[in-house]
Amino acid sequence: MDKNNIWKFFDDSCVAGYTLIVPSVAVGNVGQLTCDLLISSLKMVKTASIYSPAQIPVIGYDPYDLKSSSLSTACEVYKCDSRKILVLQLRAPLVHKYANGFLKNLVSTFKEKQIKDVIILTSSFAHEKKHILSSPFRFVASEGNPHAENLRKAKLVAHEENTGEVKVFGGGFASLLYKICLDEIVPSMILYKYCSEGDNIPDAYDMVHNLANLIQIFSEDKDLLSQLKQPVSWTLLFGRPPPQDIY
């Protein structure tokens, strides 16, 4: 294991056959918001934290439980055993100089744990969308991806660029992580949405909806919207209200 990346696992139980979901820090932070929504709605349990020079240090209160006494850091892993899902949540951008090494270590660490596949969630600049009337979602999937049949059923639109190298403009490290997964022969997929900066909570809900068409995340017997729970940290997503004494 790379000595520069320090992994602290609170739970070493087997995760073979799990799907790892990774958000890329991108336009609108749609990937991270989606992961927040998944973690909160599924009541996922924190199973690991990671320190790396590739991460901008961040520390704060638990964003999902106001009564918790534990702190949250820049990079943590959450687990849902019932759905066999792992979510790696990032709360800060990666330092470009160290990003490649960190992502390689990330893939190799979970490859050793025999995960089934990696799903990368990200977003792209709205002005990059060439077909205006088509769906705002696109995907890129590797050969042998376990969700190929569900992708066909969901009728998601494939990434249009076919130059041999995947480029998602505004998508952060998504393309790099996807390439690393290909090199390590780990089944992987990028799911992204064209969007703009602003209130991107609706984009996160849309992303969860499309993700739920690919993997069984929520109960099919209930309405999806009724099963989603916003994390408490979203109440101050745009900061505190202005102080009243300035008026």
C-alpha positions in Angstrom: 0.0 0.0 0.0 1.2 3.5 -0.9 2.8 5.0 2.3 1.6 8.5 1.3 -2.0 7.4 1.5 -3.1 6.3 5.0 -6.2 4.2 5.1 -8.0 3.7 8.5 -10.6 1.0 8.2 -13.1 0.9 11.1 -14.7 -2.3 9.7 -12.6 -5.0 7.9 -15.6 -7.2 7.0 -15.6 -8.6 3.5 -16.8 -6.3 0.7 -16.3 -8.7 -2.2 -18.9 -8.2 -4.8 -19.8 -4.7 -3.7 -20.2 -1.7 -6.0 -18.0 1.3 -5.2 -19.4 4.7 -6.0 -17.0 7.6 -6.4 -17.9 11.2 -7.0 -15.6 13.4 -9.0 -15.3 17.0 -7.8 -16.8 18.8 -10.8 -19.1 21.6 -12.0 -22.0 22.0 -9.6 -20.6 19.2 -7.3 -23.4 17.0 -8.5 -21.5 13.8 -7.7 -20.9 14.7 -4.1 -24.4 15.9 -3.6 -25.7 12.6 -5.0 -23.4 10.7 -2.6 -24.6 12.8 0.3 -28.2 11.9 -0.6 -27.3 8.2 -0.9 -25.5 8.1 2.5 -28.3 9.9 4.3 -31.2 8.0 2.7 -29.7 4.6 3.1 -28.3 5.4 6.6 -24.9 4.2 5.5 -22.2 3.5 8.1 -18.8 5.0 7.9 -16.3 2.3 7.4 -13.0 4.0 6.6 -11.3 7.4 6.4 -8.3 8.2 4.2 -5.5 10.7 4.6 -3.5 11.7 1.5 -1.4 14.6 0.4 -3.7 14.6 -2.6 -6.5 16.0 -0.4 -7.0 19.5 0.7 -7.4 19.0 4.5 -11.0 19.5 5.7 -12.6 18.6 9.1 -16.0 19.3 10.5 -19.1 17.9 12.3 -20.9 14.8 11.1 -22.9 16.0 8.2 -25.6 13.3 8.6 -26.2 13.3 12.3 -26.3 16.4 14.5 -26.2 14.2 17.7 -23.0 12.4 16.6 -19.8 13.1 18.5 -17.6 11.9 15.6 -15.8 14.3 13.1 -15.8 14.1 9.4 -12.7 14.6 7.2 -12.0 15.2 3.5 -12.3 11.6 2.3 -14.4 8.8 3.9 -15.9 5.5 2.9 -19.5 4.6 3.8 -21.1 1.1 3.4 -24.6 -0.3 3.0 -24.5 -4.1 3.5 -28.1 -4.7 2.4 -27.5 -3.2 -1.0 -23.8 -4.2 -1.3 -22.8 -0.6 -2.0 -19.7 1.4 -0.9 -19.6 5.2 -1.3 -16.4 7.1 -1.2 -17.3 10.7 -0.3 -14.9 13.6 -1.1 -15.4 16.9 0.6 -12.6 18.8 -1.1 -10.9 18.9 -4.5 -7.8 16.8 -5.2 -4.4 18.4 -5.5 -3.4 17.9 -9.1 0.2 17.0 -8.4 -0.8 14.0 -6.3 -4.2 13.0 -7.8 -2.9 10.3 -10.1 -1.1 8.5 -7.3 -4.0 8.7 -5.0 -6.5 7.4 -7.6 -4.2 4.5 -8.5 -3.9 3.6 -4.8 -7.7 3.9 -4.4 -8.4 1.4 -7.3 -5.7 -1.0 -6.2 -6.9 -1.0 -2.5 -10.5 -1.9 -3.5 -9.4 -4.3 -6.2 -7.6 -6.2 -3.5 -10.9 -6.3 -1.6 -12.5 -7.8 -4.7 -15.2 -5.2 -5.3 -17.5 -5.9 -8.3 -17.2 -2.6 -10.1 -16.7 1.2 -9.8 -19.3 3.8 -10.7 -18.0 7.3 -11.2 -20.5 10.1 -10.7 -19.7 13.5 -12.2 -21.1 16.4 -14.3 -20.1 18.4 -17.3 -20.6 22.0 -18.4 -24.1 22.6 -19.8 -22.7 24.5 -22.8 -20.9 21.3 -23.9 -24.2 19.6 -24.7 -24.5 19.4 -28.4 -27.9 17.8 -28.8 -30.2 20.2 -27.0 -33.4 18.1 -27.0 -31.7 14.9 -25.8 -31.4 13.7 -22.2 -28.9 15.7 -20.0 -27.4 12.4 -18.9 -24.5 10.5 -20.5 -22.6 7.4 -19.7 -19.3 5.6 -20.5 -19.0 1.9 -19.6 -16.1 -0.5 -19.9 -16.3 -3.9 -21.5 -17.7 -6.5 -19.1 -19.6 -3.9 -17.1 -22.2 -5.7 -14.9 -24.8 -3.0 -15.6 -24.8 -3.3 -19.4 -28.3 -4.8 -19.5 -29.8 -2.2 -17.2 -28.1 0.6 -19.2 -29.9 -0.7 -22.3 -33.2 -0.9 -20.5 -32.8 2.6 -19.0 -32.1 3.9 -22.5 -29.4 6.2 -21.3 -27.4 8.0 -24.0 -23.8 7.0 -24.5 -21.0 9.5 -24.4 -20.7 11.0 -27.9 -17.0 11.7 -28.1 -15.3 8.6 -29.6 -11.7 9.7 -30.0 -10.2 6.8 -28.1 -9.8 8.9 -24.9 -12.8 9.8 -22.7 -13.1 13.5 -22.0 -15.8 15.0 -19.8 -15.3 18.7 -19.8 -15.8 20.1 -16.3 -15.9 16.6 -15.0 -12.8 16.8 -12.7 -10.8 13.6 -12.4 -13.6 11.3 -13.7 -11.8 10.5 -17.0 -8.5 9.8 -15.2 -10.1 7.4 -12.7 -11.9 5.6 -15.5 -8.6 5.1 -17.4 -7.0 3.8 -14.2 -9.8 1.3 -13.8 -9.4 0.2 -17.4 -5.6 -0.3 -16.8 -6.3 -2.3 -13.7 -9.1 -4.4 -15.4 -11.7 -3.2 -12.9 -15.2 -3.0 -14.5 -16.2 0.7 -14.4 -18.6 3.3 -15.6 -18.9 7.1 -15.7 -22.4 8.6 -15.3 -22.6 12.3 -15.7 -25.1 15.1 -16.2 -24.8 18.4 -18.1 -25.5 21.2 -15.7 -24.5 24.7 -14.6 -23.4 26.1 -11.2 -26.1 27.1 -8.8 -28.6 25.2 -6.8 -27.7 21.7 -7.9 -29.9 19.8 -5.4 -32.4 18.9 -8.2 -29.5 17.6 -10.3 -28.5 15.2 -7.4 -32.1 13.9 -7.2 -32.1 13.3 -11.0 -28.7 11.5 -10.6 -30.1 9.2 -7.9 -33.1 8.5 -10.0 -30.9 7.4 -13.0 -28.6 5.5 -10.7 -31.5 3.6 -9.2 -32.4 2.4 -12.7 -28.9 0.7 -12.9 -28.5 -0.8 -9.5 -31.0 -1.8 -6.9 -30.6 0.9 -4.3 -34.1 1.5 -3.0 -37.2 -0.6 -2.5 -39.2 -1.0 -5.7 -42.5 -1.2 -3.6 -42.3 2.4 -2.6 -42.1 5.7 -4.4 -38.4 6.7 -4.8 -38.9 10.3 -3.7 -40.5 9.1 -0.4 -37.3 7.1 0.3 -34.9 10.0 -0.1 -33.8 11.9 2.9 -31.7 15.1 2.7 -28.7 15.3 5.0 -28.9 17.8 7.8 -25.8 19.6 6.3 -27.9 20.7 3.4 -29.8 23.2 5.5 -26.8 25.5 5.3 -25.7 24.5 1.8 -25.4 28.2 0.8 -24.1 29.4 4.1 -25.9 31.1 7.1 -28.6 33.7 6.5 -27.3 37.3 6.7 -27.2 38.8 10.2 -30.3 40.8 11.0 -28.4 43.7 12.6 -27.0 44.8 9.2 -30.4 46.0 8.2 
